[in-house]
């Protein structure tokens, strides 16, 4: 991680094909690297932000949703390229969880990446909620 960023930073990002684009305001440059089955397979690095800090710029009609288990989480992905740029997380259903890997440029270099044991989600979800 580069030096601590002590002010809000606005980033843009999107899916691989460019159909879905978004903007996010980041206050805390920390992302969780979850080892649960879905996050491991899609390589998601979690940045949970209030909905007020997220703006979908384009591609609403290009998104589709996958739900499993409890059905609370809404895993959004581009129906063209299959990329998962953000979703509504089960742990914070009133927020947006942005995939740091889908931010433009080398934004990931600004983030501290913290392991999260999502394979044992029920026992560890409090760690996500406590850090919000």
C-alpha positions in Angstrom: 0.0 0.0 0.0 1.2 3.5 -0.7 1.1 6.1 2.1 -2.1 6.5 4.0 -4.7 8.5 2.2 -6.4 10.7 4.8 -9.1 12.3 2.6 -12.0 10.9 0.5 -10.9 9.9 -3.0 -13.3 9.4 -5.9 -12.5 6.4 -8.2 -14.2 5.2 -11.4 -14.4 1.6 -12.4 -16.4 -0.9 -14.4 -16.7 -4.3 -16.0 -14.2 -5.6 -18.6 -16.2 -4.7 -21.7 -17.1 -1.2 -20.5 -20.9 -1.6 -20.6 -21.1 -1.1 -16.8 -19.4 2.0 -15.3 -19.5 3.3 -11.8 -18.0 5.9 -9.5 -17.2 5.4 -5.8 -16.0 7.7 -3.0 -13.6 5.9 -0.7 -12.9 7.1 2.8 -11.0 4.1 4.1 -8.5 2.4 1.8 -8.9 -1.2 3.2 -10.3 -4.1 1.2 -11.1 -7.6 2.4 -9.9 -10.6 0.6 -12.5 -13.3 1.3 -11.8 -17.0 1.0 -15.4 -18.2 0.7 -16.4 -20.3 -2.3 -17.8 -17.5 -4.5 -15.2 -14.8 -3.7 -12.3 -17.2 -4.3 -13.6 -18.2 -7.7 -14.3 -14.7 -8.9 -11.4 -13.0 -7.2 -13.5 -10.3 -5.5 -11.7 -7.8 -3.2 -14.3 -6.2 -1.0 -14.7 -2.5 -0.5 -18.0 -1.9 1.3 -19.4 1.6 1.1 -22.6 3.4 1.9 -25.0 3.6 -1.1 -24.6 7.4 -1.0 -20.9 7.0 -1.9 -21.7 4.8 -5.0 -23.0 6.0 -8.3 -23.9 3.7 -11.3 -22.9 5.8 -14.3 -24.0 3.5 -17.0 -25.1 -0.1 -17.6 -28.1 -0.7 -15.4 -29.7 -2.7 -18.1 -26.5 -4.6 -18.7 -26.4 -6.0 -15.2 -28.0 -9.3 -14.1 -28.1 -10.7 -10.6 -27.2 -14.1 -9.0 -28.5 -15.1 -5.6 -27.8 -18.2 -3.6 -28.0 -19.6 0.0 -30.1 -17.0 1.9 -30.8 -14.9 -1.2 -30.0 -11.7 0.7 -26.8 -10.9 -1.2 -27.4 -9.7 -4.8 -24.3 -10.6 -6.8 -24.4 -8.2 -9.8 -22.5 -9.0 -13.0 -22.3 -7.8 -16.6 -24.4 -9.9 -18.9 -21.9 -9.3 -21.7 -18.5 -10.0 -20.2 -19.5 -11.7 -17.0 -17.4 -9.4 -14.7 -18.6 -8.8 -11.1 -17.8 -5.1 -10.5 -20.0 -4.7 -7.4 -22.9 -6.3 -5.4 -25.2 -5.8 -2.5 -23.6 -7.8 0.3 -25.4 -10.1 2.9 -23.3 -8.5 5.7 -24.4 -5.0 4.8 -27.6 -5.1 2.7 -27.9 -1.3 2.9 -24.5 -0.8 1.3 -22.7 -1.5 -2.0 -19.6 -3.8 -2.1 -17.2 -2.7 -4.8 -14.6 -5.1 -6.3 -11.4 -3.2 -5.9 -10.0 -5.1 -8.9 -12.6 -3.4 -11.1 -11.4 0.1 -10.2 -9.6 1.9 -13.1 -5.8 2.2 -13.4 -3.6 1.1 -10.5 -6.1 2.1 -7.7 -5.5 -1.2 -6.0 -2.0 0.0 -5.0 -3.7 2.5 -2.6 -5.5 -0.2 -0.6 -4.5 -2.4 2.3 -5.6 -5.9 1.5 -6.8 -7.8 4.6 -7.6 -11.5 4.6 -11.1 -12.4 5.7 -12.2 -16.0 6.6 -15.5 -16.1 4.7 -15.3 -19.9 4.4 -16.5 -19.7 8.1 -18.7 -16.7 7.4 -21.2 -17.1 10.3 -18.3 -17.2 12.9 -16.5 -14.1 11.3 -19.2 -11.8 9.9 -19.0 -9.6 13.0 -15.5 -8.6 12.0 -16.9 -7.1 8.8 -19.7 -5.3 10.6 -17.4 -4.1 13.4 -15.0 -2.4 10.9 -17.7 -0.5 9.0 
